[in-house]
Amino acid sequence: MNAFNRLLSTAAIGLAVGLTSFSAVAETPANMLVIANRIDDITTIDPAQSFEFAGSDVSRNIYNKLVNFDPLDLDAGYQPDLAESWTVSEDGRTITFTMRDGVKFHSGNPVRAEDAEFSLRRVVTLNKTPSFILTQFGFTPENVGETIVAEGNTLRITTDKRYATSFVLNCLTATIGGIVDKEVVMANEVDGDLGNAWLATNSAGSGPYVLQGWKPNESVTLVSNPEYHGGAPAMERVIVRHVQESATQRLMLERGDIDVARNLNPEDIAGARAADGIAIDDELRGRLMYISVNQKHEMLSKPEVRQAIKYLVDYEGMQNSFLNGQYTIHQNFLPRTYLGAVDENPFSLNIDKAKELLASAGVGPFEIEVGVREAQERIEIAQSLQNTFAQAGITLNITVGTAKAILGRYRARELDMYMGAWGPDYPDPHTNAGTFAYNPDNSDEAGATGLLAYRNAWDTGGLTEKVAAAVIESDRDTRAAMYADIQSEFRDNAPFAVMFQKIEQTGRSEAVQNLNLGGAITAVSYWPVTK
């Protein structure tokens, strides 16, 4: 048994042991929502730092923002939340928000413009991975005193140049837009960290839920906020349990230990669909599955090798087998439903074409490492790639690890190849264009770990300038055409192979109503749920 198989066997044994610890119950309480999900990617609950899928789910239910999405009407776009209204200056650079009266934080403190000022300045000052969502507007630690300013019941933000107002407001719906309780956070500040260490495991929001506890790789527990300005949630407690294995999630769902299973594979979806009292929901998400190669690697930096890799992916084979019903082929960095999205998928598995490209680059057999998070479908994708790559003379060594470990190496530009997922941070095309195809400083010293182009040490070959031009274009149709052009060039030249877009198939008890996972633009909302 090789090391990789030993790893998988050990994981399976651990899951089997863990399964025996779940006590069988007839059903969950009527006022409690229990979810099985993979939450091992959570590294912090601080909205200024959280930048992972499961962390976004938690944050959305804890923190209100200046503007937000109505989970029951996502198509309506951003709506007033803590800001009841806003005005835009004649030059388009300044947005002035008027705060909603009477809203309180979980502590009982009133939500003030001063808290919004503190929260947005804090994101810029801490400069954690997702801070680029704000700093792209020209905010710096040195200028936030003049560019993000509270005056009475209003907050004024002034960007470095004119942008489409919708672009700025869409960015404020991201996790980093969560407004924190300044008084509580600063009471827990340590050594000038603006409460960052404390907020990693505690909450200071005004949203429908309060964080009761987060046990890494185990569970997140939320309790309802009866004073929530949108009305007290029906689910008084939400528990998200980390359950890695699809079969385990299905068993828990069928015997009533959980209300929702979010990571069922196609086989378990089919089985759960036939069970009494269980419904299956299909929802197109914004999440993309992709592979990327490090441009610091001598072989992988060759244009022909980058192109060859795109012909070594069995897109149809994977879509029609172990990914059946849960991913659809999509080879562009903008998800379907976004402005500028295109449906061109020019690549298919072609071993001979890949060999020709490798030969033209003067490349013989070589060996690389791919980092993969320990999730079933990702491991299966990596195994498929291992097989097709080998047919062209590339030995793909698979390293499986926790999301935190693999992402840490990827962000440090240490992996030869990364196989993983990316989801948009806000409902504007720049959310993906500005990370896949934008990298203004490719030096190691830049530390721009929020940019995927940077993580792969790719200077983008001129696309950075095209992305910068598209983000300030005010005409909708012209802007969409610009993104279509950028994606065409990206498909041909980038060290990325975007493979699939996620269709999330969720198993739930039929008693659960109004569960909205957020579509392609946002995260899950628990507060509208009833049972």
C-alpha positions as CSV (number, residue, x, y, z in Angstrom):
1,M,0.0,0.0,0.0
2,N,1.5,3.3,-1.0
3,A,1.6,6.4,1.2
4,F,-1.3,8.1,-0.5
5,N,-3.5,5.0,-0.2
6,R,-2.5,4.6,3.5
7,L,-3.6,8.2,4.0
8,L,-7.0,7.6,2.5
9,S,-7.4,4.4,4.5
10,T,-6.5,6.1,7.7
11,A,-9.0,8.9,7.0
12,A,-11.7,6.4,6.3
13,I,-11.1,4.5,9.6
14,G,-11.2,7.8,11.5
15,L,-14.5,8.7,9.9
16,A,-16.0,5.3,10.7
17,V,-14.9,5.7,14.3
18,G,-16.4,9.2,14.4
19,L,-19.7,8.0,13.0
20,T,-20.2,5.7,16.0
21,S,-20.2,8.7,18.3
22,F,-23.3,10.2,16.8
23,S,-26.3,9.3,18.8
24,A,-29.4,8.4,16.8
25,V,-32.4,10.6,17.4
26,A,-35.8,10.8,15.7
27,E,-35.5,14.4,14.7
28,T,-33.8,17.7,15.7
29,P,-35.7,20.2,17.9
30,A,-38.3,22.4,16.1
31,N,-36.4,25.6,17.0
32,M,-32.9,24.3,16.0
33,L,-31.3,24.0,12.6
34,V,-28.5,21.4,12.4
35,I,-26.3,21.2,9.3
36,A,-23.5,18.9,8.2
37,N,-20.9,20.7,6.2
38,R,-17.1,20.7,5.6
39,I,-15.9,23.6,7.7
40,D,-12.2,22.8,8.1
41,D,-11.4,25.9,6.0
42,I,-12.4,28.3,8.7
43,T,-9.3,30.0,10.1
44,T,-10.9,33.0,11.9
45,I,-14.3,34.6,12.5
46,D,-13.0,38.1,12.2
47,P,-14.8,39.8,9.3
48,A,-11.6,41.8,8.5
49,Q,-9.7,38.5,8.0
50,S,-12.1,35.7,7.1
51,F,-11.7,34.7,3.5
52,E,-13.0,31.2,3.2
53,F,-16.3,29.6,2.1
54,A,-17.5,28.3,5.5
55,G,-16.2,31.4,7.3
56,S,-18.3,33.6,4.9
57,D,-21.4,31.6,5.9
58,V,-20.8,32.2,9.6
59,S,-20.0,35.9,9.1
60,R,-23.1,36.6,7.0
61,N,-25.4,35.5,9.9
62,I,-23.5,37.5,12.6
63,Y,-22.7,40.8,11.0
64,N,-24.8,43.4,9.3
65,K,-23.3,45.6,6.6
66,L,-24.1,49.1,5.3
67,V,-25.8,47.4,2.3
68,N,-26.7,43.7,2.0
69,F,-28.7,41.2,0.0
70,D,-32.2,40.0,0.8
71,P,-32.0,36.2,0.9
72,L,-35.6,35.9,-0.3
73,D,-34.9,38.2,-3.3
74,L,-31.3,38.0,-4.4
75,D,-32.1,39.2,-7.9
76,A,-33.0,42.6,-6.5
77,G,-29.3,43.3,-5.8
78,Y,-27.9,45.1,-2.8
79,Q,-30.4,46.7,-0.5
80,P,-30.2,49.1,2.5
81,D,-29.1,47.4,5.7
82,L,-27.4,49.4,8.5
83,A,-27.4,52.3,6.0
84,E,-31.0,53.3,5.3
85,S,-30.0,55.5,2.4
86,W,-27.0,57.0,0.5
87,T,-26.1,59.9,-1.8
88,V,-23.3,60.2,-4.4
89,S,-21.3,63.3,-5.1
90,E,-21.3,65.0,-8.5
91,D,-17.8,63.7,-9.3
92,G,-18.9,60.2,-8.4
93,R,-16.1,59.7,-5.8
94,T,-17.9,60.3,-2.5
95,I,-20.7,58.2,-1.2
96,T,-22.4,59.4,2.0
97,F,-24.4,56.9,4.0
98,T,-27.2,57.8,6.5
99,M,-27.3,55.2,9.2
100,R,-30.5,53.4,10.3
101,D,-31.8,54.5,13.7
102,G,-32.5,52.2,16.6
103,V,-30.3,49.2,15.6
104,K,-28.3,47.7,18.4
105,F,-25.3,45.4,18.6
106,H,-25.5,42.1,20.4
107,S,-23.9,43.9,23.4
108,G,-26.8,46.3,23.6
109,N,-24.6,49.2,22.3
110,P,-26.2,51.3,19.6
111,V,-24.9,50.9,16.0
112,R,-23.4,54.3,15.1
113,A,-21.7,55.8,12.1
114,E,-18.6,55.8,14.3
115,D,-18.7,52.0,14.4
116,A,-19.0,51.8,10.6
117,E,-16.0,54.2,10.3
118,F,-14.0,52.1,12.7
119,S,-14.9,48.8,11.0
120,L,-13.9,49.9,7.5
121,R,-10.7,51.7,8.7
122,R,-9.9,48.6,10.7
123,V,-10.0,46.4,7.5
124,V,-7.5,48.8,5.8
125,T,-5.2,49.1,8.8
126,L,-5.0,45.4,9.6
127,N,-4.3,44.7,5.9
128,K,-5.3,41.0,6.1
129,T,-5.8,38.9,3.0
130,P,-9.2,40.2,2.0
131,S,-8.4,43.8,2.6
132,F,-7.8,44.4,-1.1
133,I,-11.5,44.5,-1.6
134,L,-11.4,47.9,0.1
135,T,-7.9,49.0,-0.7
136,Q,-8.5,48.7,-4.4
137,F,-10.4,52.0,-4.0
138,G,-7.3,53.8,-2.9
139,F,-7.8,53.5,0.9
140,T,-4.5,53.2,2.8
141,P,-3.7,53.2,6.6
142,E,-2.3,56.7,6.0
143,N,-5.3,58.3,4.3
144,V,-8.3,56.6,6.0
145,G,-8.6,59.5,8.4
146,E,-9.7,61.6,5.5
147,T,-11.3,59.1,3.2
148,I,-13.5,57.2,5.6
149,V,-15.2,59.6,8.0
150,A,-18.2,59.6,10.3
151,E,-20.0,62.8,10.9
152,G,-23.0,62.5,13.3
153,N,-25.3,59.9,11.8
154,T,-23.6,59.7,8.4
155,L,-20.5,57.9,7.1
156,R,-18.6,59.4,4.1
157,I,-16.3,57.4,2.0
158,T,-14.2,59.0,-0.8
159,T,-12.5,56.8,-3.4
160,D,-9.3,57.7,-5.3
161,K,-11.2,58.1,-8.6
162,R,-14.7,57.6,-10.0
163,Y,-16.0,54.1,-10.1
164,A,-19.4,52.8,-10.9
165,T,-21.4,53.2,-7.7
166,S,-22.7,49.7,-8.0
167,F,-19.2,48.4,-8.0
168,V,-18.4,50.1,-4.7
169,L,-21.6,49.1,-3.1
170,N,-21.2,45.5,-4.3
171,C,-17.8,45.4,-2.6
172,L,-19.4,46.5,0.7
173,T,-21.6,43.4,0.7
174,A,-18.4,41.2,1.0
175,T,-17.5,39.7,4.4
176,I,-15.1,42.6,5.1
177,G,-18.1,44.9,5.0
178,G,-19.3,43.5,8.4
179,I,-19.7,46.3,10.9
180,V,-18.3,45.5,14.4
181,D,-19.0,47.0,17.8
182,K,-16.1,49.4,18.3
183,E,-16.5,49.6,22.1
184,V,-16.5,45.8,22.5
185,V,-13.7,45.2,20.1
186,M,-11.4,47.8,21.5
187,A,-12.1,46.5,25.1
188,N,-10.5,43.3,23.8
189,E,-7.5,44.8,21.9
190,V,-4.1,43.3,22.7
191,D,-0.9,45.0,21.7
192,G,-2.5,47.2,19.1
193,D,-4.2,44.3,17.2
194,L,-7.6,46.1,17.0
195,G,-9.2,43.1,18.6
196,N,-8.0,40.7,15.8
197,A,-7.0,37.9,18.1
198,W,-10.2,38.1,20.2
199,L,-12.5,38.3,17.1
200,A,-11.0,35.2,15.7
201,T,-13.2,33.2,18.1
202,N,-15.8,35.7,19.3
203,S,-18.3,38.0,17.7
204,A,-19.3,41.7,18.0
205,G,-22.0,42.1,15.5
206,S,-25.6,43.2,15.2
207,G,-26.9,40.5,12.9
208,P,-29.6,37.8,13.4
209,Y,-27.2,35.4,15.2
210,V,-24.4,35.5,17.9
211,L,-21.4,33.3,17.8
212,Q,-21.7,30.9,20.8
213,G,-18.7,28.8,19.9
214,W,-16.4,27.6,17.2
215,K,-14.4,24.4,17.6
216,P,-12.0,24.1,14.7
217,N,-12.6,21.1,12.5
218,E,-15.6,20.2,14.7
219,S,-18.5,22.6,14.9
220,V,-19.8,26.2,14.8
221,T,-22.7,27.1,17.1
222,L,-24.9,30.2,16.7
223,V,-27.7,31.5,18.9
224,S,-30.4,33.8,17.8
225,N,-30.5,37.6,18.5
226,P,-34.0,38.3,19.6
227,E,-33.4,42.0,19.1
228,Y,-32.4,41.7,15.4
229,H,-33.8,44.7,13.5
230,G,-35.2,42.4,10.8
231,G,-37.1,40.3,13.4
232,A,-36.1,37.4,15.7
233,P,-35.1,34.3,13.7
234,A,-37.3,31.2,14.0
235,M,-34.3,29.0,14.5
236,E,-33.1,29.9,18.0
237,R,-29.9,27.9,17.5
238,V,-27.9,26.9,14.5
239,I,-25.3,24.2,14.7
240,V,-23.0,23.4,11.8
241,R,-21.1,20.2,12.3
242,H,-17.9,19.4,10.4
243,V,-18.6,16.1,8.7
244,Q,-16.1,15.3,6.0
245,E,-17.6,12.1,4.5
246,S,-20.6,12.2,2.2
247,A,-21.9,8.8,3.3
248,T,-21.8,9.9,6.9
249,Q,-23.7,13.1,6.1
250,R,-26.4,11.0,4.3
251,L,-26.8,8.6,7.2
252,M,-27.1,11.4,9.7
253,L,-29.8,13.1,7.4
254,E,-31.8,9.9,6.9
255,R,-31.9,9.1,10.6
256,G,-32.8,12.7,11.7
257,D,-29.5,13.7,13.4
258,I,-29.2,16.7,11.1
259,D,-31.6,18.8,9.0
260,V,-29.3,19.6,6.1
261,A,-26.4,17.8,4.4
262,R,-24.3,20.1,2.2
263,N,-21.6,17.7,0.8
264,L,-23.4,14.7,-0.6
265,N,-21.8,13.1,-3.6
266,P,-23.9,12.0,-6.6
267,E,-24.3,8.5,-5.3
268,D,-25.6,9.7,-1.9
269,I,-27.8,12.3,-3.6
270,A,-29.5,9.5,-5.5
271,G,-29.9,7.5,-2.4
272,A,-31.2,10.4,-0.3
273,R,-33.6,11.4,-3.0
274,A,-35.4,8.0,-2.6
275,A,-35.7,8.4,1.2
276,D,-38.9,9.5,2.9
277,G,-39.1,13.0,4.2
278,I,-36.0,14.3,2.4
279,A,-35.8,16.9,-0.4
280,I,-32.9,17.6,-2.8
281,D,-32.2,21.2,-3.9
282,D,-30.1,22.1,-6.9
283,E,-28.6,25.6,-6.9
284,L,-26.0,27.0,-9.3
285,R,-23.3,28.6,-7.2
286,G,-20.5,31.0,-8.1
287,R,-17.8,28.6,-7.0
288,L,-15.3,27.5,-9.7
289,M,-13.0,24.4,-9.6
290,Y,-9.7,25.1,-11.1
291,I,-6.0,24.1,-11.3
292,S,-3.1,26.5,-11.5
293,V,0.6,26.2,-11.9
294,N,3.5,28.1,-10.3
295,Q,5.3,30.4,-12.7
296,K,8.5,30.1,-10.6
297,H,8.7,26.5,-11.8
298,E,11.1,26.2,-14.8
299,M,8.9,23.8,-16.8
300,L,5.5,25.2,-15.8
301,S,6.4,28.7,-16.8
302,K,6.7,27.7,-20.5
303,P,3.6,28.9,-22.5
304,E,3.4,25.5,-24.3
305,V,3.4,23.6,-21.1
306,R,0.6,25.8,-19.6
307,Q,-1.4,25.2,-22.8
308,A,-0.7,21.4,-22.7
309,I,-2.0,21.1,-19.2
310,K,-5.4,22.4,-20.3
311,Y,-5.6,19.4,-22.8
312,L,-4.7,17.0,-20.0
313,V,-8.0,17.4,-18.1
314,D,-10.8,14.9,-18.6
315,Y,-13.5,17.5,-18.3
316,E,-16.4,15.4,-19.7
317,G,-15.2,12.2,-18.0
318,M,-15.3,13.8,-14.6
319,Q,-18.5,15.8,-15.2
320,N,-20.3,12.6,-16.3
321,S,-19.0,10.3,-13.5
322,F,-18.1,11.2,-9.9
323,L,-19.1,14.9,-10.4
324,N,-22.4,14.1,-12.0
325,G,-25.1,16.7,-11.3
326,Q,-22.8,18.7,-9.0
327,Y,-20.5,20.5,-11.4
328,T,-20.9,21.7,-15.0
329,I,-18.0,22.3,-17.4
330,H,-17.0,25.9,-17.3
331,Q,-13.6,27.2,-18.5
332,N,-13.9,30.9,-17.7
333,F,-13.1,32.9,-14.6
334,L,-16.5,34.6,-14.5
335,P,-19.3,32.3,-13.3
336,R,-22.5,32.0,-15.3
337,T,-25.0,34.7,-14.3
338,Y,-22.3,37.4,-13.9
339,L,-22.0,40.5,-16.1
340,G,-19.5,39.6,-18.8
341,A,-19.8,35.8,-18.3
342,V,-19.2,33.7,-21.5
343,D,-19.9,30.1,-22.3
344,E,-16.9,29.3,-24.5
345,N,-15.3,26.0,-23.4
346,P,-12.6,25.3,-26.0
347,F,-10.6,22.6,-24.2
348,S,-11.2,18.9,-24.0
349,L,-9.0,15.9,-23.2
350,N,-6.5,15.5,-26.0
351,I,-3.4,13.6,-25.0
352,D,-1.8,13.8,-28.4
353,K,-2.2,17.6,-28.6
354,A,-0.7,17.9,-25.1
355,K,2.3,15.8,-26.2
356,E,2.9,17.9,-29.2
357,L,2.8,21.1,-27.1
358,L,5.3,19.6,-24.6
359,A,7.6,18.5,-27.4
360,S,7.5,21.9,-29.0
361,A,8.6,23.4,-25.6
362,G,11.5,20.9,-25.5
363,V,10.2,19.4,-22.3
364,G,10.7,15.7,-21.5
365,P,9.2,13.7,-18.6
366,F,9.1,15.7,-15.4
367,E,7.6,15.5,-11.9
368,I,5.5,18.0,-10.0
369,E,3.5,18.3,-6.7
370,V,-0.1,19.2,-6.5
371,G,-1.7,20.4,-3.3
372,V,-5.3,19.3,-2.6
373,R,-7.6,19.9,0.3
374,E,-8.8,16.6,2.0
375,A,-12.3,16.6,0.4
376,Q,-13.6,13.6,-1.5
377,E,-14.4,15.2,-4.9
378,R,-11.1,17.1,-4.9
379,I,-9.1,14.0,-4.2
380,E,-11.0,12.3,-7.0
381,I,-10.3,15.2,-9.4
382,A,-6.6,15.0,-8.5
383,Q,-6.5,11.3,-9.1
384,S,-8.1,11.8,-12.6
385,L,-5.5,14.4,-13.3
386,Q,-2.7,12.1,-12.1
387,N,-3.9,9.5,-14.6
388,T,-4.1,11.8,-17.6
389,F,-1.0,13.7,-16.8
390,A,1.0,10.5,-16.7
391,Q,-0.1,9.7,-20.2
392,A,1.8,12.7,-21.4
393,G,4.9,12.0,-19.2
394,I,4.1,14.3,-16.3
395,T,4.3,12.6,-12.9
396,L,1.8,14.3,-10.6
397,N,2.5,13.7,-6.9
398,I,-0.6,14.4,-4.8
399,T,-0.3,16.0,-1.4
400,V,-3.5,15.9,0.6
401,G,-3.9,18.2,3.6
402,T,-6.2,20.4,5.6
403,A,-7.5,23.5,3.9
404,K,-5.5,25.6,6.2
405,A,-2.2,23.8,5.4
406,I,-2.7,23.6,1.7
407,L,-3.9,27.2,1.4
408,G,-1.0,28.4,3.5
409,R,1.5,26.8,1.1
410,Y,-0.4,28.1,-2.0
411,R,-0.5,31.7,-0.7
412,A,3.3,31.4,0.0
413,R,3.9,30.4,-3.6
414,E,5.4,27.1,-2.5
415,L,3.3,24.6,-4.5
416,D,4.1,23.6,-8.0
417,M,0.4,23.1,-8.7
418,Y,-2.8,23.8,-6.8
419,M,-6.1,22.1,-7.3
420,G,-9.0,23.9,-5.5
421,A,-12.0,26.2,-5.7
422,W,-12.6,29.9,-5.8
423,G,-15.8,31.7,-5.1
424,P,-16.7,35.4,-5.8
425,D,-16.6,37.9,-2.9
426,Y,-19.2,40.3,-4.3
427,P,-21.6,40.3,-7.3
428,D,-19.5,42.2,-9.7
429,P,-17.2,40.9,-12.5
430,H,-14.2,42.6,-10.9
431,T,-14.4,40.2,-8.0
432,N,-12.9,37.4,-10.2
433,A,-11.2,39.5,-12.9
434,G,-9.4,41.4,-10.2
435,T,-7.8,38.2,-8.7
436,F,-7.4,35.8,-11.6
437,A,-6.1,38.3,-14.1
438,Y,-4.7,41.2,-12.0
439,N,-1.3,41.4,-10.4
440,P,0.3,44.9,-10.4
441,D,3.3,43.8,-8.3
442,N,4.6,40.3,-8.8
443,S,7.5,40.6,-6.4
444,D,7.7,38.3,-3.4
445,E,7.8,41.4,-1.2
446,A,4.4,42.6,-2.4
447,G,2.7,39.8,-0.4
448,A,-0.6,40.2,-2.4
449,T,-1.9,36.8,-1.3
450,G,-5.5,37.7,-2.0
451,L,-4.7,37.7,-5.7
452,L,-4.7,34.3,-7.4
453,A,-2.4,35.6,-10.2
454,Y,0.1,36.6,-7.4
455,R,-0.1,33.2,-5.7
456,N,1.0,31.6,-9.0
457,A,3.7,34.3,-9.5
458,W,2.1,35.3,-12.8
459,D,2.6,38.9,-14.1
460,T,-0.6,38.5,-16.3
461,G,1.1,39.6,-19.6
462,G,-0.8,42.9,-19.9
463,L,-4.2,41.7,-18.5
464,T,-3.7,43.7,-15.3
465,E,-4.0,46.9,-17.4
466,K,-7.1,45.6,-19.2
467,V,-8.8,44.7,-15.9
468,A,-8.0,48.1,-14.5
469,A,-9.7,49.7,-17.5
470,A,-12.8,47.5,-17.3
471,V,-13.5,48.3,-13.7
472,I,-13.9,52.0,-14.3
473,E,-16.0,51.6,-17.5
474,S,-19.5,53.0,-16.9
475,D,-21.3,51.6,-19.9
476,R,-22.7,48.2,-19.0
477,D,-22.5,46.7,-22.5
478,T,-19.0,48.0,-23.2
479,R,-17.9,46.7,-19.9
480,A,-19.3,43.2,-20.5
481,A,-17.5,43.1,-23.9
482,M,-14.2,44.0,-22.2
483,Y,-14.5,41.1,-19.7
484,A,-15.3,38.8,-22.6
485,D,-12.1,39.9,-24.3
486,I,-10.1,39.5,-21.1
487,Q,-11.4,36.0,-20.6
488,S,-10.5,34.9,-24.1
489,E,-6.9,36.0,-23.7
490,F,-6.9,34.5,-20.2
491,R,-8.0,31.1,-21.5
492,D,-5.2,30.9,-24.0
493,N,-2.3,32.2,-21.9
494,A,-2.9,32.0,-18.2
495,P,-1.4,29.4,-15.9
496,F,-4.9,28.5,-14.9
497,A,-7.3,25.8,-16.2
498,V,-10.8,26.7,-14.9
499,M,-12.7,23.4,-15.2
500,F,-16.1,23.5,-13.5
501,Q,-18.8,25.6,-12.0
502,K,-20.5,24.3,-8.9
503,I,-24.1,23.1,-8.8
504,E,-24.7,22.6,-5.1
505,Q,-27.0,19.7,-4.4
506,T,-28.2,19.9,-0.8
507,G,-30.2,17.2,1.0
508,R,-32.6,18.6,3.6
509,S,-35.5,17.5,5.7
510,E,-38.7,18.4,4.0
511,A,-39.6,20.3,7.2
512,V,-36.9,22.9,6.5
513,Q,-38.2,25.8,4.5
514,N,-36.7,29.0,3.2
515,L,-33.1,27.7,3.2
516,N,-31.2,29.9,0.7
517,L,-27.6,29.1,0.1
518,G,-26.9,32.4,-1.7
519,G,-26.9,31.5,-5.3
520,A,-23.8,32.6,-7.2
521,I,-23.4,35.9,-5.3
522,T,-23.4,35.5,-1.6
523,A,-23.4,33.1,1.4
524,V,-26.0,31.1,3.2
525,S,-28.7,32.8,5.3
526,Y,-30.1,31.0,8.3
527,W,-32.5,33.7,9.7
528,P,-35.4,33.1,7.2
529,V,-35.4,29.4,7.9
530,T,-38.5,27.8,9.4
531,K,-39.3,24.2,10.3
